[in-house]
């Protein structure tokens, strides 16, 4: 794993952030009907024939969960399906991908559309939520041409809220590992840790994973979403990226066709603090372009269906 892979993973995350017991909405509500099964099952949205979309944001909790209440600014883990009112066509869904997505529930750059912030704030984890989002709370007049969304499109979402993490989520309990290898970057501090590269520390020739403190949770497995806090520096100690300023982030682990440095977390117990040393590309100076990343593993989640089935 090389530095471009790390930066690509972070860039992809940035792009991601920007942007049912047979349960269905009541026929008298004028909202779309939701069918296809219970929480965790891929929903089917049926737009009311001949009906104009609501002018304002409409939200309906189809199934209420019993988990923590979602707050604005949280990282939410969710499965979702989105369609346009205009033709009822699905433009995106996570169910077919087999693992959930993670979104920071804030407006603007680095956040999600305002309809998600307004519609999901105050819901409980474990809930299935229907949202009808007018253009002003969606992608605005510019739409989202890549997804086939026009500037006049009202959007319909069904969201299965799996979990949420506050920006100040406490680090899990873990036990410091004794007898760490010599000649590795040093990490100090708990919240927002500092990574230092001692003078003379040799840059890695291969990716290296070192558990600094061992958590007590299950081991990270592939094809699920790991929730982490991380800080990355280059081999001169220059900061590259950190999640600590914006809160926990989610990364899929071991997904075929989506390689990521975070794949190196597979097999690490949840709750652990891990140091990754990533070599520089072959055509770059290893003494400057290698990367050290310290990662705190906060949790891991499968799809809503997997989580619901325990």
ZILIN-V295946 format. One record per residue. N is the residue number from 1. RES is the residue in one letter. OMEGA is omega as a letter, one per 40 degrees, with the letter a starting at -180 (999 if undefined). Layout:
BEGIN
N:RES:OMEGA ; N:RES:OMEGA
END
This chain:
BEGIN
1:X:a ; 2:X:a ; 3:X:i ; 4:X:i ; 5:X:i ; 6:X:a ; 7:X:i ; 8:X:i ; 9:X:i ; 10:X:i ; 11:X:i ; 12:X:i ; 13:X:i ; 14:X:i ; 15:X:i ; 16:X:a ; 17:X:i ; 18:X:a ; 19:X:999 ; 20:X:i ; 21:X:a ; 22:X:a ; 23:X:i ; 24:X:i ; 25:X:a ; 26:X:a ; 27:X:a ; 28:X:a ; 29:X:a ; 30:X:i ; 31:X:i ; 32:X:i ; 33:X:i ; 34:X:i ; 35:X:i ; 36:X:i ; 37:X:a ; 38:X:i ; 39:X:a ; 40:X:i ; 41:X:i ; 42:X:a ; 43:X:i ; 44:X:a ; 45:X:i ; 46:X:a ; 47:X:i ; 48:X:a ; 49:X:i ; 50:X:a ; 51:X:i ; 52:X:i ; 53:X:i ; 54:X:i ; 55:X:a ; 56:X:i ; 57:X:i ; 58:X:i ; 59:X:i ; 60:X:i ; 61:X:a ; 62:X:i ; 63:X:a ; 64:X:i ; 65:X:i ; 66:X:i ; 67:X:i ; 68:X:i ; 69:X:i ; 70:X:i ; 71:X:i ; 72:X:a ; 73:X:i ; 74:X:i ; 75:X:i ; 76:X:i ; 77:X:a ; 78:X:i ; 79:X:a ; 80:X:i ; 81:X:i ; 82:X:i ; 83:X:i ; 84:X:i ; 85:X:a ; 86:X:a ; 87:X:i ; 88:X:a ; 89:X:i ; 90:X:i ; 91:X:i ; 92:X:i ; 93:X:a ; 94:X:a ; 95:X:a ; 96:X:a ; 97:X:i ; 98:X:i ; 99:X:a ; 100:X:i ; 101:X:i ; 102:X:a ; 103:X:i ; 104:X:a ; 105:X:i ; 106:X:i ; 107:X:i ; 108:X:a ; 109:X:a ; 110:X:a ; 111:X:a ; 112:X:i ; 113:X:a ; 114:X:i ; 115:X:i ; 116:X:a ; 117:X:a ; 118:X:a ; 119:X:a ; 120:X:i ; 121:X:i ; 122:X:i ; 123:X:a ; 124:X:i ; 125:X:a ; 126:X:a ; 127:X:i ; 128:X:a ; 129:X:i ; 130:X:i ; 131:X:i ; 132:X:a ; 133:X:i ; 134:X:a ; 135:X:a ; 136:X:i ; 137:X:i ; 138:X:a ; 139:X:i ; 140:X:a ; 141:X:a ; 142:X:a ; 143:X:i ; 144:X:a ; 145:X:a ; 146:X:i ; 147:X:a ; 148:X:a ; 149:X:i ; 150:X:i ; 151:X:i ; 152:X:a ; 153:X:i ; 154:X:a ; 155:X:i ; 156:X:i ; 157:X:i ; 158:X:a ; 159:X:i ; 160:X:a ; 161:X:a ; 162:X:a ; 163:X:i ; 164:X:a ; 165:X:i ; 166:X:i ; 167:X:a ; 168:X:i ; 169:X:a ; 170:X:i ; 171:X:a ; 172:X:i ; 173:X:i ; 174:X:a ; 175:X:i ; 176:X:i ; 177:X:i ; 178:X:i ; 179:X:i ; 180:X:i ; 181:X:i ; 182:X:i ; 183:X:i ; 184:X:i ; 185:X:a ; 186:X:a ; 187:X:i ; 188:X:i ; 189:X:i ; 190:X:i ; 191:X:a ; 192:X:a ; 193:X:i ; 194:X:i ; 195:X:a ; 196:X:i ; 197:X:a ; 198:X:i ; 199:X:i ; 200:X:i ; 201:X:a ; 202:X:i ; 203:X:a ; 204:X:i ; 205:X:i ; 206:X:i ; 207:X:a ; 208:X:i ; 209:X:i ; 210:X:i ; 211:X:a ; 212:X:i ; 213:X:a ; 214:X:i ; 215:X:a ; 216:X:a ; 217:X:i ; 218:X:i ; 219:X:i ; 220:X:i ; 221:X:a ; 222:X:i ; 223:X:i ; 224:X:a ; 225:X:i ; 226:X:i ; 227:X:a ; 228:X:i ; 229:X:a ; 230:X:i ; 231:X:a ; 232:X:i ; 233:X:i ; 234:X:a ; 235:X:i ; 236:X:a ; 237:X:a ; 238:X:i ; 239:X:i ; 240:X:a ; 241:X:i ; 242:X:i ; 243:X:a ; 244:X:i ; 245:X:a ; 246:X:i ; 247:X:a ; 248:X:i ; 249:X:a ; 250:X:i ; 251:X:i ; 252:X:a ; 253:X:i ; 254:X:i ; 255:X:a ; 256:X:i ; 257:X:i ; 258:X:a ; 259:X:a ; 260:X:i ; 261:X:a ; 262:X:i ; 263:X:a ; 264:X:i ; 265:X:a ; 266:X:a ; 267:X:i ; 268:X:i ; 269:X:i ; 270:X:a ; 271:X:a ; 272:X:i ; 273:X:a ; 274:X:i ; 275:X:i ; 276:X:i ; 277:X:a ; 278:X:a ; 279:X:i ; 280:X:i ; 281:X:a ; 282:X:a ; 283:X:i ; 284:X:a ; 285:X:a ; 286:X:a ; 287:X:i ; 288:X:a ; 289:X:i ; 290:X:a ; 291:X:i ; 292:X:a ; 293:X:i ; 294:X:a ; 295:X:i ; 296:X:a ; 297:X:a ; 298:X:a ; 299:X:i ; 300:X:a ; 301:X:i ; 302:X:a ; 303:X:i ; 304:X:i ; 305:X:i ; 306:X:a ; 307:X:a ; 308:X:a ; 309:X:i ; 310:X:999
END
